[in-house]
Amino acid sequence: MSAGFRTVLLKTLDAAGQALNRGVVFRRSAQGSHDTAIRALRALDRAPLAPAIAAALHDLTFRKSYTTVGGARLSQRLILAAGLVKGDGFADEERAISAAESGGNIMPGWRIAPALMGTVEFGSFTRHPRLGNTGAVVWRNEETKSTQNRVGLRNPGARAAAIFLGERRQKLPSEFGINIAVSPGVDDIERQTGDVLEALSFFLDAGVHPSWFTLNLSCPNTEDDPQGHQLEAETRQLCGALVERLQARNLEIPLWVKISPGLATEQYRALMRVFDEVGVRAVIATNTLAQPSPDGRALQAGVGGGDLFPAALEAVRQLLAEKKRRDYTVDVIACGGILDGSSLRQYERLGVKAAQYWSALVYRGPFAAAIIESELASNDSKYEAVQRESLA
Ligand SMILES: Cc1cc2nc3c(=O)[nH]c(=O)nc-3n(C[C@H](O)[C@H](O)[C@H](O)COP(=O)(O)O)c2cc1C
């Protein structure tokens, strides 16, 4: 298919998505729109022709651009970040497993999201299921094209998630990641290590072999202070144990780690040293930025999108400078405020080869990755102009 046709198609899809946002989506609360999106994913997963149509749309909109990053060979540089395809929350493992075994869809989007958007990181999954936080947990700031959430790691738990995905492994995409998060509230490092190792093994034992695993050390929306999990000794033990387990299985699945924005330079340096020493192949920088929750409940909620961009860009800059200075092999995968060709270009100029996005889904729609890639390629600045205007 010609590049010209693809560009026109993407511009049309972008314009349609923005009109839909103005006319419908942004007239509703962020929570209402989010809930509707999850219901739509659930319905589309089981609609007989939907995955095939989505895959055809994917092929029409994406230009494959192969790159090897963090030990994984990827056919697209923009990956949907963890947090969309993560599954329902459950109060306990028994209920989660029985729901997984009953054949119901406990992970809305598992089929349709990769078919339409390509490379997706599933999760985060914790060792044990979590219901997450109650009430409204997602917000948006249209002025700055930002999102904020305190979902609180709602998920079915790694065992049920592994059963669910294992039963569907013939239909899993050829390229995807699985994100495992540390167990909130567990201070004992031995127990924490046991939890992440068990979570990893559930997936491997179920025959779920992703292109990479990510260890999420940085969720700001739980009862924990994420900084506590990103200290040198704890990071070394957790990452070292996971890398060892992966190597023992001889599967050549690399480990990536997801970290916070806004850490001190010394902490970024120490983390890069640990990652290099224990064999972590890539660091995802960053997770969301903890800020007071918009509902005034004196709680923290993670900011993504435009308001995260400067902090994430700075984290990436520091990590890449350290990689260069010490000649580390750890790759840096950008994540934070990639909303258009211009924001992606700024990461690329620092030397980033692959990136993740989440908030762009809200502001640019399900074809966000293809639209952003095409803007990058064509130097298109229309959306950026709109964004600058709204920020002024
Ligand atoms: C609703 C929501 C849920 C999220 N859940 C997770 C999660 O479970 N695990 C994780 O590692 N990141 C999670 N994230 C963070 C995103 O993966 C991403 O790091 C962050 O939003 C920054 O990217 P962005 O600026 O493109 O939004 C979540 C983000 C949002 C908006």
The ligand as a MOL file (V3000), in Angstrom:
LIG
                    3D

  0  0  0     0  0            999 V3000
M  V30 BEGIN CTAB
M  V30 COUNTS 31 33 0 0 0
M  V30 BEGIN ATOM
M  V30 1 C -5.5430 4.0370 33.7210 0
M  V30 2 C -4.0930 3.7060 33.7620 0
M  V30 3 C -3.6680 2.5000 34.3230 0
M  V30 4 C -2.3160 2.1860 34.3730 0
M  V30 5 N -1.9300 0.9760 34.9030 0
M  V30 6 C -0.6340 0.6290 34.8670 0
M  V30 7 C -0.2200 -0.6440 35.3340 0
M  V30 8 O -1.0150 -1.4760 35.7560 0
M  V30 9 N 1.1090 -0.9400 35.2970 0
M  V30 10 C 2.0480 -0.0600 34.8120 0
M  V30 11 O 3.2380 -0.3990 34.7730 0
M  V30 12 N 1.6710 1.1510 34.3540 0
M  V30 13 C 0.3730 1.5200 34.3750 0
M  V30 14 N -0.0140 2.7510 33.9070 0
M  V30 15 C 1.0300 3.7100 33.4680 0
M  V30 16 C 1.2540 3.6740 31.9630 0
M  V30 17 O 1.6810 2.3910 31.5510 0
M  V30 18 C 2.3140 4.7120 31.5520 0
M  V30 19 O 3.5310 4.3970 32.1890 0
M  V30 20 C 1.9450 6.1320 31.9480 0
M  V30 21 O 0.5650 6.4070 31.7220 0
M  V30 22 C 2.8030 7.1570 31.2070 0
M  V30 23 O 2.5840 7.0970 29.8340 0
M  V30 24 P 1.6770 8.2230 29.0880 0
M  V30 25 O 2.2810 9.5530 29.4390 0
M  V30 26 O 1.7680 7.8920 27.6500 0
M  V30 27 O 0.2930 8.0910 29.6360 0
M  V30 28 C -1.3550 3.0940 33.8530 0
M  V30 29 C -1.7750 4.3030 33.2920 0
M  V30 30 C -3.1220 4.6170 33.2350 0
M  V30 31 C -3.5460 5.9440 32.6270 0
M  V30 END ATOM
M  V30 BEGIN BOND
M  V30 1 1 1 2
M  V30 2 1 2 3
M  V30 3 2 2 30
M  V30 4 2 3 4
M  V30 5 1 4 5
M  V30 6 1 4 28
M  V30 7 2 5 6
M  V30 8 1 6 7
M  V30 9 1 6 13
M  V30 10 2 7 8
M  V30 11 1 7 9
M  V30 12 1 9 10
M  V30 13 2 10 11
M  V30 14 1 10 12
M  V30 15 2 12 13
M  V30 16 1 13 14
M  V30 17 1 14 15
M  V30 18 1 14 28
M  V30 19 1 15 16
M  V30 20 1 16 17
M  V30 21 1 16 18
M  V30 22 1 18 19
M  V30 23 1 18 20
M  V30 24 1 20 21
M  V30 25 1 20 22
M  V30 26 1 22 23
M  V30 27 1 23 24
M  V30 28 2 24 25
M  V30 29 1 24 26
M  V30 30 1 24 27
M  V30 31 2 28 29
M  V30 32 1 29 30
M  V30 33 1 30 31
M  V30 END BOND
M  V30 END CTAB
M  END
